[in-house]
């Protein structure tokens, strides 16, 4: 999803592995368990719904991922998607038909069996224009999906149209999906928490509101009974504006091990300083570290850092002089000291980036970013070879959101870097965020930002498609047939070796032609109490660490 310091739609990220190792004497995995196995964590915002079909944000996924189980899940190293609700899947010779074999004996939290028809209904519902599911577009690779989802919500033919989707229950334990064309990334779509089954009878039981929207999932007072899921946990209590309590789903019969935790309490705390204070007073077991407290915790034994799957960059308008010249763009990229940026602006909470794909993903290849690597001498030589004089660049405008102190600091840093390392006087063009967004979208700017992207799933398709010709997610106006052909080839095949080769060509082309000036990959900072053991953390964790592998978390005696 698109993101930035002028944030647009921030959803989810994924992949990578960092482990807080279990330790201690005696039982189980060497951990002496506490008598109370409760994990207390923070959610920044109260979920608007518990319905996976209507969820969008990470604070909603932090509940949905526990109460529902998708077809597949990402591996701990983030390099593949393997069985979850489905034990296995096959792809036919055309690359278009995915057949999922569901885990035998799987049950809903009310004891009813999970069936393939529940997945058919859930996917149809995601693509029903009347639901307006935020994640519907992720499923457009399914046969007829884009057409059906694009219908007017009042169209009387919707019910019939839903039956034309490439979705089929072959039998109770076999769910089949037919795509429009081969899509090597579809396994990652199947691993999204939104790719979970939904019970038709439960949804219909709660009816619709006055606007015609399904009421199921949004009824907080009855969440403990209305949210019937197939996940490892279930909701036992929802206290609006205070907390949500999850307990093990005793009817769970899926592929995950039985959890040690007997309760997860997700406290609803919007102020990060309040949450931090609660952690220090012992009321929370883990918490994100406010930037202002970076130095105070830098050497703490309780500190856990993870590279998020987010990369930020400076946008460059290649349609206007002087940035219609690729050597000018490249010279600007080479004149920015990213290590200094991370150290001084981000207080060390990040990783310098000269490529699109972030660390923690399969196609992370920093060696492909050499052409944008900081080197003031090389930058001056590149500019000299462009045929554009330094003096003619004086006055070039950097557009940014002046209402954001962070954006202002970044703008001033870029300005200083280009003056010091390239001898160019940049004029800062600050304005409100709405105007910045409009200028970027309409191409009425020279360069500025920053912008960025956060992974929806740990597959490179989610990233490389950003810079395809005509993409609405890039603001540079850049177009490259070499890039487009490479990305198209990588998207179409399921062969990892072929995908890797194609995406490497795309990455090298993108970095070398520099329609954006890459800056950095953000790093998440958390404090975790030493008695919390067995956390398998990933950059995809929603709002608290380890929520992809909750079954492994234990509370040791303390």
Buried (B, 14 or more C-beta within 10 A) or exposed (E): BBBBBBEEEBBBBBBBBBBBEBEBEEEBEEBBBEEEBBBBBBBBBBBBBBBBBBBBBBBBBBBBBBBBBBBBBBBBEBBBBBBBBBBEBEBEEEBBBBBBBBBEEBBBBEEBBBBBBBBBBBBBBBBBBBBEBBBBEBBBBBBBBBBBBEBEEEBEEBEEBBEEBBBBBEEBBBBBBBBBEBBBBBBBBBBBBBBBBBBBEBBEEBEEEEEEBBBBBBBBEEBBEBBBBBBBBBBBBBEEEEBBBBBBBEBBBBBBEEBBBEBBBBBBBEEBEEBBBBBEEEBBBBBBBBEEBBEEBBEEEBBBBBBBBBBBBBBBBBEBEBBEBBBBBBBBBBBBBBEBBBBEBBBBBBBBBBBBBBBBBBBBBBEBBEBBBBBBEBBBBBBEEBEBEBEEBEEBEBBBBBBBEBBBBBBBBBBEBBBEBBBBBBEBBBBEBEBBBEBBEEEEBBBBBBBBBBBBBBBBBBBBBBBBEEBEBBBBBBBBEEBBBBBBBBBBBBEEEBBBBBBBBBBBBBBBBBBBBBBBBBBBBBBBBEBBBBBBBBBBBBBBBBBBBBBBBBBBEE
